[in-house]
Amino acid sequence: MAALAVLLTSPSLAGEPPSSVAGRPIACNPPLDRPLRLIVTQHLWPNWGGSATVTLTRILIFRENADGLSVEMRLTGADTDQTDPAVRARMLMAYGGLDERPLVVRLDTTIGIAGIDDLAAHWAEYRRRQAQVVEAMVRSGQSNGRAEQLLRMVDAMPPNQQVAVLADFLIPVIRHCGVVAPDGATASEGALRMTEQSDQNGVRDVSDYIVDVRTGLLRSLRHSMTSASQPLRPLREEWTLAPGN
């Protein structure tokens, strides 16, 4: 861990007024060998009409190794508000089974994602699940061709994109670990609060982060994406990370 120059906690972030936070380094000191519970709730607009909510629970464990850190992830819970058995099964199938073996993501010395152990096997399992979802949609008459197109995109992805897809659950968790606090960030009660937003190609993207001052990891995130063509149908997510099994 000596190679991780950003591991020192910056006490100034915990004690100084909010006006002094911008430009200060955020600590990066993930707790090692202790389970963290990540809960993500997604509010979606399926192509068969109506709205849907999916909640996923994952356990993350940061571990130290010779090259830096790794993060072990297990999916321990998946639920949806959909009551139709076929729709419910299809939606949950896309996210994986609770009995699947853990995914291990390797991090480099800057806490960037460096790779995934046994990537080929994990990607093959991911591709199999997506194919099952597409087949189920075709059988039910709810496919408009877009699902098949997405599956072709999955087949064409190179290894670096495969890593990005499989490790997307980790990106918000470590996004601010060891970086400089941006303009507008405020600190109180041991947490940093910051908002990131953009408007590109007719889509407004807003993320409200709360980051733990001492670990540099996410505490919570409220994320929304709103298309100018469908302003009443934003895609929304709520993330929370806390100690626990």
C-alpha positions as CSV (number, residue, x, y, z in Angstrom):
1,M,0.0,0.0,0.0
2,A,3.0,2.3,0.3
3,A,2.8,3.0,-3.5
4,L,-0.7,4.5,-3.0
5,A,0.3,8.1,-2.4
6,V,-3.3,9.2,-1.9
7,L,-4.0,7.0,1.1
8,L,-3.5,9.8,3.7
9,T,-6.7,11.2,5.0
10,S,-6.9,15.0,4.7
11,P,-8.2,16.2,8.1
12,S,-8.9,19.6,6.6
13,L,-11.8,18.2,4.7
14,A,-13.5,17.1,7.9
15,G,-13.0,20.3,9.8
16,E,-12.8,23.4,7.6
17,P,-15.8,25.3,6.3
18,P,-17.3,24.4,3.0
19,S,-15.7,27.3,1.2
20,S,-12.3,25.8,1.7
21,V,-13.1,22.3,0.3
22,A,-12.7,22.9,-3.5
23,G,-9.2,22.0,-4.7
24,R,-8.3,19.9,-1.7
25,P,-7.3,16.2,-2.2
26,I,-9.9,13.7,-1.2
27,A,-8.6,10.8,0.8
28,C,-8.5,7.3,-0.6
29,N,-8.4,4.7,2.2
30,P,-10.9,1.9,1.5
31,P,-11.5,-0.4,4.5
32,L,-9.8,-3.7,3.8
33,D,-11.2,-7.2,4.2
34,R,-14.5,-5.8,5.5
35,P,-17.8,-6.2,3.7
36,L,-19.6,-3.2,2.3
37,R,-23.2,-3.4,1.2
38,L,-24.0,-1.6,-2.0
39,I,-27.7,-1.1,-2.8
40,V,-28.7,0.3,-6.2
41,T,-32.3,1.0,-7.1
42,Q,-33.1,1.8,-10.8
43,H,-36.3,3.4,-12.1
44,L,-36.8,2.4,-15.7
45,W,-39.3,2.7,-18.6
46,P,-39.4,-0.7,-20.3
47,N,-40.2,-0.8,-24.0
48,W,-43.4,-2.8,-23.3
49,G,-45.0,0.2,-21.5
50,G,-45.3,1.5,-18.0
51,S,-42.5,1.9,-15.5
52,A,-40.4,-0.6,-13.6
53,T,-38.1,-0.6,-10.6
54,V,-35.2,-2.9,-10.0
55,T,-33.2,-3.1,-6.7
56,L,-29.9,-4.9,-6.6
57,T,-27.8,-5.6,-3.5
58,R,-24.1,-6.4,-3.8
59,I,-21.4,-7.1,-1.2
60,L,-18.1,-5.5,-1.9
61,I,-14.8,-6.4,-0.2
62,F,-11.6,-4.5,-0.8
63,R,-8.5,-6.6,-0.5
64,E,-4.8,-5.8,-0.7
65,N,-2.5,-7.7,-3.1
66,A,1.0,-7.3,-4.5
67,D,-0.1,-4.9,-7.3
68,G,-2.4,-2.7,-5.2
69,L,-6.0,-3.5,-4.4
70,S,-8.8,-5.7,-5.7
71,V,-12.5,-5.6,-5.1
72,E,-14.5,-8.8,-4.7
73,M,-18.2,-8.5,-5.6
74,R,-21.1,-10.8,-4.9
75,L,-24.7,-10.2,-5.9
76,T,-26.8,-11.1,-2.9
77,G,-30.2,-9.7,-3.7
78,A,-32.3,-8.8,-6.8
79,D,-35.9,-7.7,-6.8
80,T,-38.4,-5.8,-9.0
81,D,-41.8,-4.3,-8.6
82,Q,-43.0,-6.2,-11.6
83,T,-45.7,-8.8,-10.7
84,D,-46.0,-10.7,-14.0
85,P,-43.9,-13.9,-13.5
86,A,-42.5,-13.9,-17.0
87,V,-41.6,-10.2,-17.0
88,R,-40.1,-10.5,-13.5
89,A,-38.0,-13.5,-14.4
90,R,-36.8,-11.8,-17.5
91,M,-35.8,-8.5,-15.8
92,L,-33.9,-10.2,-13.0
93,M,-32.2,-12.6,-15.4
94,A,-30.4,-9.7,-17.0
95,Y,-28.5,-8.9,-13.8
96,G,-27.2,-12.3,-12.9
97,G,-27.9,-15.1,-10.5
98,L,-27.4,-15.1,-6.7
99,D,-25.5,-18.3,-7.0
100,E,-22.8,-17.0,-9.4
101,R,-19.2,-17.0,-8.2
102,P,-17.8,-13.6,-7.1
103,L,-16.4,-11.1,-9.6
104,V,-12.9,-9.9,-8.7
105,V,-11.9,-6.5,-10.1
106,R,-8.3,-5.5,-10.0
107,L,-7.3,-1.9,-9.3
108,D,-4.1,-0.1,-10.1
109,T,-2.1,2.2,-7.9
110,T,-4.3,5.2,-8.8
111,I,-7.5,3.2,-7.9
112,G,-8.3,2.9,-11.5
113,I,-9.9,-0.3,-12.8
114,A,-7.1,-2.4,-14.2
115,G,-8.9,-5.7,-15.1
116,I,-11.1,-8.6,-14.0
117,D,-9.9,-12.0,-13.0
118,D,-11.1,-14.7,-15.4
119,L,-12.7,-12.1,-17.7
120,A,-13.5,-14.6,-20.5
121,A,-15.6,-16.8,-18.2
122,H,-17.4,-13.9,-16.6
123,W,-18.1,-12.4,-20.0
124,A,-19.4,-15.7,-21.4
125,E,-21.9,-15.9,-18.5
126,Y,-23.0,-12.3,-19.0
127,R,-23.5,-12.9,-22.7
128,R,-25.5,-16.1,-22.0
129,R,-27.8,-14.2,-19.7
130,Q,-28.4,-11.4,-22.2
131,A,-29.1,-13.9,-25.0
132,Q,-31.7,-15.6,-22.7
133,V,-33.4,-12.2,-22.1
134,V,-33.5,-11.5,-25.8
135,E,-35.0,-14.9,-26.6
136,A,-37.6,-14.4,-23.9
137,M,-38.6,-11.0,-25.3
138,V,-38.9,-12.5,-28.8
139,R,-41.1,-15.3,-27.6
140,S,-43.4,-12.9,-25.8
141,G,-43.6,-10.5,-28.8
142,Q,-42.1,-7.7,-26.8
143,S,-39.0,-7.3,-28.8
144,N,-38.8,-4.4,-31.3
145,G,-35.5,-5.4,-32.7
146,R,-33.5,-3.2,-30.4
147,A,-32.7,-6.1,-28.0
148,E,-31.2,-8.1,-30.8
149,Q,-29.2,-5.1,-31.8
150,L,-27.8,-4.7,-28.3
151,L,-26.9,-8.4,-28.2
152,R,-24.9,-7.9,-31.5
153,M,-23.1,-5.0,-29.8
154,V,-22.3,-7.2,-26.8
155,D,-20.7,-9.8,-29.2
156,A,-18.6,-7.1,-30.8
157,M,-17.2,-5.6,-27.6
158,P,-13.4,-5.8,-27.1
159,P,-11.9,-6.8,-23.7
160,N,-11.6,-3.3,-22.3
161,Q,-15.3,-2.6,-23.0
162,Q,-16.2,-6.0,-21.4
163,V,-14.3,-4.9,-18.2
164,A,-16.2,-1.6,-18.2
165,V,-19.6,-3.3,-18.5
166,L,-18.9,-5.9,-15.8
167,A,-17.4,-3.4,-13.4
168,D,-19.8,-0.6,-13.9
169,F,-21.2,-1.1,-10.4
170,L,-17.8,0.0,-9.0
171,I,-17.2,3.2,-10.9
172,P,-19.4,5.5,-8.8
173,V,-18.1,3.9,-5.6
174,I,-14.4,4.8,-6.3
175,R,-15.0,7.8,-8.6
176,H,-13.8,10.4,-6.2
177,C,-11.2,8.3,-4.3
178,G,-7.9,10.2,-4.2
179,V,-9.0,13.0,-6.6
180,V,-9.2,16.8,-6.0
181,A,-12.5,18.0,-4.7
182,P,-14.2,19.9,-7.5
183,D,-15.6,23.5,-7.4
184,G,-18.8,23.6,-5.5
185,A,-18.0,20.7,-3.2
186,T,-19.0,21.2,0.4
187,A,-18.0,19.3,3.5
188,S,-20.0,18.6,6.7
189,E,-20.4,15.7,9.1
190,G,-17.6,13.8,7.7
191,A,-18.9,13.8,4.1
192,L,-18.3,15.6,0.9
193,R,-21.3,16.7,-1.2
194,M,-20.9,17.5,-4.9
195,T,-23.0,17.7,-8.0
196,E,-21.9,16.8,-11.5
197,Q,-24.1,17.6,-14.5
198,S,-24.0,17.8,-18.3
199,D,-26.2,18.4,-21.3
200,Q,-25.2,16.5,-24.3
201,N,-27.1,15.3,-27.4
202,G,-30.4,16.3,-25.9
203,V,-29.8,14.4,-22.6
204,R,-29.5,16.1,-19.2
205,D,-27.4,14.1,-16.8
206,V,-27.3,15.0,-13.1
207,S,-25.4,13.2,-10.3
208,D,-25.6,14.2,-6.7
209,Y,-22.8,12.5,-4.7
210,I,-22.1,12.1,-1.0
211,V,-18.6,10.8,-0.4
212,D,-17.0,9.7,2.8
213,V,-14.2,12.1,3.8
214,R,-12.0,9.4,5.5
215,T,-12.3,6.5,3.0
216,G,-12.9,8.5,-0.2
217,L,-15.7,6.0,-1.1
218,L,-19.2,6.7,-2.1
219,R,-21.9,7.0,0.6
220,S,-24.8,7.8,-1.6
221,L,-25.7,8.9,-5.1
222,R,-28.8,10.2,-6.8
223,H,-28.5,10.0,-10.5
224,S,-30.9,11.0,-13.3
225,M,-30.9,11.1,-17.1
226,T,-33.6,13.1,-18.8
227,S,-34.0,13.2,-22.6
228,A,-35.4,16.3,-24.2
229,S,-37.6,14.2,-26.3
230,Q,-39.1,12.4,-23.2
231,P,-38.9,15.0,-20.4
232,L,-41.5,13.1,-18.3
233,R,-39.6,9.8,-18.4
234,P,-36.3,10.4,-16.6
235,L,-34.1,7.3,-15.9
236,R,-33.3,7.5,-12.2
237,E,-31.0,5.6,-9.8
238,E,-30.3,5.7,-6.0
239,W,-27.1,4.3,-4.7
240,T,-26.1,3.7,-1.1
241,L,-22.9,2.1,0.3
242,A,-22.6,1.2,4.0
243,P,-20.8,-1.4,6.1
244,G,-22.6,-4.7,6.4
245,N,-23.1,-8.2,5.0
